[in-house]
Amino acid sequence: MLLAAKAVILFIIFSPILEELPIAESKRMAEYYDPETYPKEWNYLQPGTIIDQYVVERELAHGGFSSVYLARQREDHVQVAIKEYLPRKLAHRTWNNKVVANDEESLRLFKCGRKLFLDEARVLAELKHPNIVEVVSFFNANSTVYMVMTYDYGITLDKLIKNKTLKIDAELLATIFNALLDGVELIHQYNLVHLDIKPANILIRPDHNPLLLDFGAVQSYPRNEERQRSKVMTKGFSPIEQCESKGALGPWTDIYAVGASIRSCLDRKAPIPADQRVKKDNLIPATKVHKKKFPEHFLQAIDWAMSIEPGNRPQSVQEFKQALQV
């Protein structure tokens, strides 16, 4: 009830964001779009671009649906991270920074994605935890939507694993994942599941303090059967129920992903994908691969979290933490 009430307040405050974007203009702009001759520099907002009350400094990251920029508030010069909705397969940026759909067929999908992006912003605006990325505002500009987040210094866990810049031991993993699980537990208390926990979405800050990023796949549970599930999966980290249209989602889904993330730290690579494991499970248990390198109960907990069947895993964060003893 608390989340619903606050969501209504946010809806009222930010209702201008939901106003219909200029479809006629979008169609006109799309007529001139040619992927072959499209200027690559238009893919991103250029340094010095002013949007709302912020000045863009540089691009930080990008994916298929959005880009993240380092920006600075014009008034007090505080640095922030700004996430821009721009799905490159559906839309493009024009010479005046307007984001328009590539064609009429893409327009419906673009609008649907825009709504999901706003849903992500509203969820994050409610979830206040030191280990969850904090959204401070969101707004409409350039015919798309933007999410403003606090900017934290750090390196994502996947890069640390790949570069082998961290000595992986039980103490380090306890520090990282104990704090991360505290944040995940708060998410579950709101009857939400993250659905995209993986090393690439875990920022490691100074003192190995983690920050969980990217809530673009978040959904409520139990799932409303009338609402179609959006499929966001990462091979090696998404459990089998995310691969199936009728799989029951819940805390056990995120727990699998956390277990797989810990396992990737041990193996320094992503685990075997769940859809392959369900056919023939060739994943050697952590208790065998890393025997004597880590505490046995710790390895047993990882194997438990990565059970193929959802019912065979820990059903809550507390249950998993007790098994890890972190």
TIVEXKOL-61961 format. One record per residue (C-alpha): residue in three letters; x, y, z; residue number from 0. Coordinates in steps of 0.1 Angstrom, whole numbers. Example, Ala and Ser with C-alpha at 12.3 -4.5 7.8 and 13.67 -1.06 7.14 Angstrom:
BEGIN
<code->ALA	u->123	v->-45	w->78	pos->0>
<code->SER	u->137	v->-11	w->71	pos->1>
END
This chain:
BEGIN
<code->MET	u->0	v->0	w->0	pos->0>
<code->LEU	u->29	v->24	w->8	pos->1>
<code->LEU	u->45	v->18	w->-26	pos->2>
<code->ALA	u->12	v->23	w->-44	pos->3>
<code->ALA	u->3	v->55	w->-25	pos->4>
<code->LYS	u->37	v->70	w->-32	pos->5>
<code->ALA	u->35	v->59	w->-69	pos->6>
<code->VAL	u->3	v->79	w->-72	pos->7>
<code->ILE	u->20	v->110	w->-58	pos->8>
<code->LEU	u->49	v->105	w->-83	pos->9>
<code->PHE	u->24	v->100	w->-111	pos->10>
<code->ILE	u->7	v->134	w->-103	pos->11>
<code->ILE	u->40	v->152	w->-99	pos->12>
<code->PHE	u->55	v->139	w->-132	pos->13>
<code->SER	u->23	v->135	w->-152	pos->14>
<code->PRO	u->36	v->159	w->-179	pos->15>
<code->ILE	u->61	v->131	w->-188	pos->16>
<code->LEU	u->32	v->109	w->-200	pos->17>
<code->GLU	u->19	v->135	w->-225	pos->18>
<code->GLU	u->17	v->121	w->-260	pos->19>
<code->LEU	u->49	v->127	w->-280	pos->20>
<code->PRO	u->46	v->144	w->-314	pos->21>
<code->ILE	u->37	v->115	w->-337	pos->22>
<code->ALA	u->34	v->136	w->-368	pos->23>
<code->GLU	u->69	v->150	w->-363	pos->24>
<code->SER	u->82	v->116	w->-357	pos->25>
<code->LYS	u->68	v->103	w->-390	pos->26>
<code->ARG	u->83	v->133	w->-409	pos->27>
<code->MET	u->117	v->128	w->-393	pos->28>
<code->ALA	u->117	v->91	w->-400	pos->29>
<code->GLU	u->113	v->97	w->-437	pos->30>
<code->TYR	u->149	v->110	w->-438	pos->31>
<code->TYR	u->165	v->83	w->-417	pos->32>
<code->ASP	u->190	v->61	w->-435	pos->33>
<code->PRO	u->211	v->38	w->-413	pos->34>
<code->GLU	u->239	v->37	w->-439	pos->35>
<code->THR	u->245	v->75	w->-439	pos->36>
<code->TYR	u->234	v->82	w->-403	pos->37>
<code->PRO	u->261	v->103	w->-385	pos->38>
<code->LYS	u->276	v->82	w->-357	pos->39>
<code->GLU	u->280	v->112	w->-335	pos->40>
<code->TRP	u->243	v->115	w->-333	pos->41>
<code->ASN	u->240	v->83	w->-314	pos->42>
<code->TYR	u->249	v->101	w->-282	pos->43>
<code->LEU	u->244	v->135	w->-267	pos->44>
<code->GLN	u->275	v->155	w->-272	pos->45>
<code->PRO	u->296	v->171	w->-244	pos->46>
<code->GLY	u->282	v->205	w->-235	pos->47>
<code->THR	u->246	v->196	w->-244	pos->48>
<code->ILE	u->221	v->211	w->-220	pos->49>
<code->ILE	u->191	v->191	w->-211	pos->50>
<code->ASP	u->167	v->203	w->-184	pos->51>
<code->GLN	u->190	v->217	w->-156	pos->52>
<code->TYR	u->220	v->196	w->-165	pos->53>
<code->VAL	u->250	v->199	w->-188	pos->54>
<code->VAL	u->263	v->166	w->-204	pos->55>
<code->GLU	u->300	v->160	w->-198	pos->56>
<code->ARG	u->306	v->126	w->-215	pos->57>
<code->GLU	u->291	v->92	w->-222	pos->58>
<code->LEU	u->296	v->66	w->-195	pos->59>
<code->ALA	u->280	v->35	w->-210	pos->60>
<code->HIS	u->254	v->24	w->-235	pos->61>
<code->GLY	u->233	v->-6	w->-244	pos->62>
<code->GLY	u->206	v->-16	w->-268	pos->63>
<code->PHE	u->179	v->5	w->-251	pos->64>
<code->SER	u->196	v->34	w->-234	pos->65>
<code->SER	u->228	v->54	w->-228	pos->66>
<code->VAL	u->242	v->67	w->-196	pos->67>
<code->TYR	u->260	v->101	w->-194	pos->68>
<code->LEU	u->280	v->119	w->-168	pos->69>
<code->ALA	u->265	v->153	w->-163	pos->70>
<code->ARG	u->267	v->183	w->-140	pos->71>
<code->GLN	u->239	v->203	w->-125	pos->72>
<code->ARG	u->241	v->239	w->-139	pos->73>
<code->GLU	u->233	v->256	w->-106	pos->74>
<code->ASP	u->256	v->238	w->-81	pos->75>
<code->HIS	u->279	v->218	w->-104	pos->76>
<code->VAL	u->271	v->185	w->-86	pos->77>
<code->GLN	u->278	v->155	w->-108	pos->78>
<code->VAL	u->250	v->131	w->-117	pos->79>
<code->ALA	u->245	v->101	w->-140	pos->80>
<code->ILE	u->217	v->106	w->-165	pos->81>
<code->LYS	u->201	v->76	w->-183	pos->82>
<code->GLU	u->185	v->83	w->-217	pos->83>
<code->TYR	u->159	v->61	w->-233	pos->84>
<code->LEU	u->170	v->55	w->-269	pos->85>
<code->PRO	u->164	v->20	w->-283	pos->86>
<code->ARG	u->186	v->20	w->-313	pos->87>
<code->LYS	u->167	v->-7	w->-332	pos->88>
<code->LEU	u->135	v->13	w->-329	pos->89>
<code->ALA	u->145	v->50	w->-329	pos->90>
<code->HIS	u->173	v->75	w->-337	pos->91>
<code->ARG	u->184	v->110	w->-328	pos->92>
<code->THR	u->179	v->138	w->-352	pos->93>
<code->TRP	u->201	v->169	w->-358	pos->94>
<code->ASN	u->183	v->188	w->-331	pos->95>
<code->ASN	u->186	v->160	w->-305	pos->96>
<code->LYS	u->150	v->149	w->-309	pos->97>
<code->VAL	u->145	v->111	w->-306	pos->98>
<code->VAL	u->121	v->97	w->-332	pos->99>
<code->ALA	u->109	v->62	w->-341	pos->100>
<code->ASN	u->126	v->47	w->-372	pos->101>
<code->ASP	u->92	v->40	w->-388	pos->102>
<code->GLU	u->55	v->37	w->-380	pos->103>
<code->GLU	u->59	v->0	w->-371	pos->104>
<code->SER	u->86	v->9	w->-346	pos->105>
<code->LEU	u->65	v->36	w->-330	pos->106>
<code->ARG	u->43	v->13	w->-310	pos->107>
<code->LEU	u->73	v->-6	w->-295	pos->108>
<code->PHE	u->91	v->27	w->-288	pos->109>
<code->LYS	u->61	v->40	w->-268	pos->110>
<code->CYS	u->58	v->6	w->-249	pos->111>
<code->GLY	u->95	v->7	w->-240	pos->112>
<code->ARG	u->92	v->43	w->-229	pos->113>
<code->LYS	u->65	v->33	w->-205	pos->114>
<code->LEU	u->87	v->5	w->-191	pos->115>
<code->PHE	u->115	v->30	w->-187	pos->116>
<code->LEU	u->93	v->53	w->-167	pos->117>
<code->ASP	u->82	v->23	w->-146	pos->118>
<code->GLU	u->118	v->16	w->-138	pos->119>
<code->ALA	u->123	v->52	w->-128	pos->120>
<code->ARG	u->93	v->52	w->-104	pos->121>
<code->VAL	u->105	v->19	w->-88	pos->122>
<code->LEU	u->139	v->32	w->-82	pos->123>
<code->ALA	u->126	v->65	w->-68	pos->124>
<code->GLU	u->109	v->45	w->-41	pos->125>
<code->LEU	u->138	v->21	w->-32	pos->126>
<code->LYS	u->162	v->39	w->-9	pos->127>
<code->HIS	u->191	v->17	w->2	pos->128>
<code->PRO	u->229	v->24	w->3	pos->129>
<code->ASN	u->235	v->-6	w->-21	pos->130>
<code->ILE	u->208	v->3	w->-47	pos->131>
<code->VAL	u->214	v->30	w->-73	pos->132>
<code->GLU	u->194	v->61	w->-63	pos->133>
<code->VAL	u->171	v->80	w->-87	pos->134>
<code->VAL	u->167	v->116	w->-78	pos->135>
<code->SER	u->144	v->127	w->-106	pos->136>
<code->PHE	u->132	v->119	w->-141	pos->137>
<code->PHE	u->119	v->141	w->-169	pos->138>
<code->ASN	u->108	v->144	w->-205	pos->139>
<code->ALA	u->130	v->161	w->-231	pos->140>
<code->ASN	u->140	v->157	w->-267	pos->141>
<code->SER	u->108	v->136	w->-273	pos->142>
<code->THR	u->121	v->109	w->-249	pos->143>
<code->VAL	u->126	v->104	w->-212	pos->144>
<code->TYR	u->156	v->107	w->-189	pos->145>
<code->MET	u->164	v->93	w->-154	pos->146>
<code->VAL	u->187	v->113	w->-131	pos->147>
<code->MET	u->208	v->92	w->-107	pos->148>
<code->THR	u->235	v->99	w->-81	pos->149>
<code->TYR	u->269	v->94	w->-96	pos->150>
<code->ASP	u->291	v->68	w->-78	pos->151>
<code->TYR	u->328	v->61	w->-86	pos->152>
<code->GLY	u->337	v->25	w->-90	pos->153>
<code->ILE	u->342	v->-4	w->-114	pos->154>
<code->THR	u->317	v->-31	w->-124	pos->155>
<code->LEU	u->324	v->-65	w->-110	pos->156>
<code->ASP	u->325	v->-81	w->-145	pos->157>
<code->LYS	u->355	v->-59	w->-154	pos->158>
<code->LEU	u->373	v->-67	w->-121	pos->159>
<code->ILE	u->368	v->-105	w->-128	pos->160>
<code->LYS	u->380	v->-102	w->-164	pos->161>
<code->ASN	u->411	v->-81	w->-155	pos->162>
<code->LYS	u->419	v->-102	w->-125	pos->163>
<code->THR	u->426	v->-71	w->-105	pos->164>
<code->LEU	u->411	v->-85	w->-74	pos->165>
<code->LYS	u->423	v->-113	w->-52	pos->166>
<code->ILE	u->391	v->-134	w->-48	pos->167>
<code->ASP	u->388	v->-149	w->-13	pos->168>
<code->ALA	u->359	v->-157	w->10	pos->169>
<code->GLU	u->364	v->-125	w->30	pos->170>
<code->LEU	u->361	v->-103	w->-1	pos->171>
<code->LEU	u->330	v->-121	w->-14	pos->172>
<code->ALA	u->314	v->-119	w->20	pos->173>
<code->THR	u->319	v->-81	w->20	pos->174>
<code->ILE	u->305	v->-77	w->-14	pos->175>
<code->PHE	u->276	v->-101	w->-14	pos->176>
<code->ASN	u->264	v->-95	w->22	pos->177>
<code->ALA	u->258	v->-59	w->14	pos->178>
<code->LEU	u->243	v->-67	w->-20	pos->179>
<code->LEU	u->219	v->-92	w->-5	pos->180>
<code->ASP	u->207	v->-66	w->19	pos->181>
<code->GLY	u->197	v->-44	w->-10	pos->182>
<code->VAL	u->181	v->-73	w->-28	pos->183>
<code->GLU	u->161	v->-82	w->3	pos->184>
<code->LEU	u->146	v->-47	w->3	pos->185>
<code->ILE	u->135	v->-51	w->-33	pos->186>
<code->HIS	u->117	v->-83	w->-24	pos->187>
<code->GLN	u->100	v->-66	w->5	pos->188>
<code->TYR	u->83	v->-44	w->-20	pos->189>
<code->ASN	u->71	v->-76	w->-38	pos->190>
<code->LEU	u->95	v->-69	w->-67	pos->191>
<code->VAL	u->122	v->-90	w->-84	pos->192>
<code->HIS	u->152	v->-74	w->-101	pos->193>
<code->LEU	u->156	v->-102	w->-128	pos->194>
<code->ASP	u->189	v->-89	w->-141	pos->195>
<code->ILE	u->215	v->-94	w->-113	pos->196>
<code->LYS	u->249	v->-101	w->-128	pos->197>
<code->PRO	u->285	v->-89	w->-124	pos->198>
<code->ALA	u->280	v->-62	w->-151	pos->199>
<code->ASN	u->252	v->-47	w->-130	pos->200>
<code->ILE	u->272	v->-46	w->-97	pos->201>
<code->LEU	u->293	v->-16	w->-93	pos->202>
<code->ILE	u->322	v->-21	w->-68	pos->203>
<code->ARG	u->330	v->12	w->-50	pos->204>
<code->PRO	u->359	v->20	w->-27	pos->205>
<code->ASP	u->362	v->-4	w->2	pos->206>
<code->HIS	u->345	v->-30	w->-20	pos->207>
<code->ASN	u->310	v->-16	w->-13	pos->208>
<code->PRO	u->286	v->-28	w->-40	pos->209>
<code->LEU	u->259	v->-9	w->-58	pos->210>
<code->LEU	u->232	v->-27	w->-77	pos->211>
<code->LEU	u->224	v->-11	w->-110	pos->212>
<code->ASP	u->199	v->-13	w->-139	pos->213>
<code->PHE	u->163	v->-20	w->-129	pos->214>
<code->GLY	u->151	v->-21	w->-165	pos->215>
<code->ALA	u->138	v->-57	w->-161	pos->216>
<code->VAL	u->121	v->-53	w->-126	pos->217>
<code->GLN	u->87	v->-69	w->-122	pos->218>
<code->SER	u->62	v->-75	w->-94	pos->219>
<code->TYR	u->54	v->-109	w->-80	pos->220>
<code->PRO	u->32	v->-129	w->-79	pos->221>
<code->ARG	u->29	v->-120	w->-116	pos->222>
<code->ASN	u->-4	v->-107	w->-130	pos->223>
<code->GLU	u->-12	v->-132	w->-157	pos->224>
<code->GLU	u->-29	v->-105	w->-178	pos->225>
<code->ARG	u->3	v->-85	w->-180	pos->226>
<code->GLN	u->27	v->-99	w->-206	pos->227>
<code->ARG	u->62	v->-105	w->-192	pos->228>
<code->SER	u->91	v->-87	w->-209	pos->229>
<code->LYS	u->120	v->-111	w->-215	pos->230>
<code->VAL	u->153	v->-99	w->-202	pos->231>
<code->MET	u->178	v->-127	w->-199	pos->232>
<code->THR	u->216	v->-130	w->-195	pos->233>
<code->LYS	u->232	v->-163	w->-203	pos->234>
<code->GLY	u->247	v->-179	w->-173	pos->235>
<code->PHE	u->229	v->-157	w->-148	pos->236>
<code->SER	u->192	v->-160	w->-156	pos->237>
<code->PRO	u->175	v->-191	w->-141	pos->238>
<code->ILE	u->153	v->-215	w->-161	pos->239>
<code->GLU	u->120	v->-198	w->-151	pos->240>
<code->GLN	u->131	v->-167	w->-169	pos->241>
<code->CYS	u->135	v->-187	w->-200	pos->242>
<code->GLU	u->100	v->-201	w->-198	pos->243>
<code->SER	u->69	v->-179	w->-205	pos->244>
<code->LYS	u->50	v->-195	w->-176	pos->245>
<code->GLY	u->78	v->-199	w->-151	pos->246>
<code->ALA	u->69	v->-187	w->-116	pos->247>
<code->LEU	u->91	v->-157	w->-106	pos->248>
<code->GLY	u->100	v->-148	w->-71	pos->249>
<code->PRO	u->129	v->-142	w->-47	pos->250>
<code->TRP	u->144	v->-176	w->-57	pos->251>
<code->THR	u->148	v->-161	w->-92	pos->252>
<code->ASP	u->171	v->-133	w->-80	pos->253>
<code->ILE	u->188	v->-158	w->-56	pos->254>
<code->TYR	u->199	v->-179	w->-85	pos->255>
<code->ALA	u->214	v->-149	w->-102	pos->256>
<code->VAL	u->233	v->-139	w->-70	pos->257>
<code->GLY	u->246	v->-175	w->-67	pos->258>
<code->ALA	u->257	v->-174	w->-103	pos->259>
<code->SER	u->274	v->-141	w->-98	pos->260>
<code->ILE	u->294	v->-155	w->-69	pos->261>
<code->ARG	u->302	v->-186	w->-89	pos->262>
<code->SER	u->315	v->-164	w->-117	pos->263>
<code->CYS	u->339	v->-148	w->-93	pos->264>
<code->LEU	u->353	v->-182	w->-84	pos->265>
<code->ASP	u->355	v->-194	w->-120	pos->266>
<code->ARG	u->363	v->-160	w->-135	pos->267>
<code->LYS	u->338	v->-167	w->-162	pos->268>
<code->ALA	u->300	v->-170	w->-166	pos->269>
<code->PRO	u->284	v->-203	w->-155	pos->270>
<code->ILE	u->268	v->-227	w->-180	pos->271>
<code->PRO	u->234	v->-212	w->-191	pos->272>
<code->ALA	u->203	v->-226	w->-173	pos->273>
<code->ASP	u->185	v->-236	w->-205	pos->274>
<code->GLN	u->215	v->-259	w->-213	pos->275>
<code->ARG	u->217	v->-272	w->-178	pos->276>
<code->VAL	u->181	v->-283	w->-178	pos->277>
<code->LYS	u->188	v->-306	w->-208	pos->278>
<code->LYS	u->221	v->-319	w->-195	pos->279>
<code->ASP	u->237	v->-304	w->-164	pos->280>
<code->ASN	u->274	v->-303	w->-170	pos->281>
<code->LEU	u->280	v->-276	w->-144	pos->282>
<code->ILE	u->304	v->-292	w->-119	pos->283>
<code->PRO	u->294	v->-283	w->-83	pos->284>
<code->ALA	u->314	v->-256	w->-66	pos->285>
<code->THR	u->320	v->-280	w->-37	pos->286>
<code->LYS	u->341	v->-301	w->-61	pos->287>
<code->VAL	u->358	v->-274	w->-83	pos->288>
<code->HIS	u->368	v->-252	w->-54	pos->289>
<code->LYS	u->372	v->-277	w->-26	pos->290>
<code->LYS	u->397	v->-266	w->1	pos->291>
<code->LYS	u->399	v->-231	w->-15	pos->292>
<code->PHE	u->368	v->-218	w->2	pos->293>
<code->PRO	u->347	v->-229	w->32	pos->294>
<code->GLU	u->326	v->-259	w->24	pos->295>
<code->HIS	u->294	v->-244	w->37	pos->296>
<code->PHE	u->300	v->-213	w->15	pos->297>
<code->LEU	u->303	v->-235	w->-16	pos->298>
<code->GLN	u->273	v->-256	w->-6	pos->299>
<code->ALA	u->252	v->-224	w->-4	pos->300>
<code->ILE	u->263	v->-214	w->-39	pos->301>
<code->ASP	u->253	v->-248	w->-53	pos->302>
<code->TRP	u->220	v->-246	w->-35	pos->303>
<code->ALA	u->212	v->-212	w->-49	pos->304>
<code->MET	u->220	v->-225	w->-84	pos->305>
<code->SER	u->197	v->-255	w->-83	pos->306>
<code->ILE	u->180	v->-258	w->-116	pos->307>
<code->GLU	u->145	v->-262	w->-101	pos->308>
<code->PRO	u->132	v->-231	w->-84	pos->309>
<code->GLY	u->117	v->-251	w->-55	pos->310>
<code->ASN	u->151	v->-266	w->-47	pos->311>
<code->ARG	u->167	v->-232	w->-40	pos->312>
<code->PRO	u->166	v->-209	w->-10	pos->313>
<code->GLN	u->132	v->-193	w->-10	pos->314>
<code->SER	u->143	v->-160	w->7	pos->315>
<code->VAL	u->174	v->-138	w->10	pos->316>
<code->GLN	u->175	v->-146	w->47	pos->317>
<code->GLU	u->176	v->-183	w->41	pos->318>
<code->PHE	u->204	v->-179	w->16	pos->319>
<code->LYS	u->224	v->-156	w->38	pos->320>
<code->GLN	u->222	v->-180	w->67	pos->321>
<code->ALA	u->236	v->-207	w->44	pos->322>
<code->LEU	u->264	v->-185	w->32	pos->323>
<code->GLN	u->271	v->-174	w->68	pos->324>
<code->VAL	u->283	v->-140	w->56	pos->325>
END
